[in-house]
Amino acid sequence: TKATAWKWFSLYIRLRDSFSGGYVRCCTCSIIKPFREIQAGHYFTQGAYKRLVFTEQNCHAQCVSCNHYKSGNLSIYTQFMIDRYGVKIFDQLKLANRVNPRGYDYGLLTEIYKKKAKAIAAEKGVDL
């Protein structure tokens, strides 16, 4: 299901962005929290950019305040995206949403991100 795929994708993103031991810094406000208290926040929103929901470059560890209450804290998130990926990749992500949408294989996404999350959790010494 989409929910299961998202569970593992989100977990992977939060672990990917974490330090050893499972603490992570919000990409926009820099607050540090345990990965379980952080969300996987999209730069290009899930509603408007359906093709980018499971795109790793579009999703980063973000605190609840920035992700929800500040609608992504986009002024700072924009600079984060450009600093991390460069303007060319940032612009390619914007254009990627124009590609004709196709359905996601949620089973495959679940399998991929479950494996990636477990591997990175072991690497960082985090129990799932």
URSULGI-V56380 format. One record per helix or strand. SS is the DSSP state (hx for helix, st for strand). FROM is the first residue (numbers start at 0). TO is the last residue. If there is no record, write none. Layout:
BEGIN
((SS,FROM,TO) (SS,FROM,TO))
END
This chain:
BEGIN
((hx,1,15) (st,17,17) (st,22,24) (st,31,33) (hx,34,36) (st,38,41) (hx,49,51) (hx,55,57) (st,58,61) (hx,63,68) (hx,73,95) (hx,105,123))
END
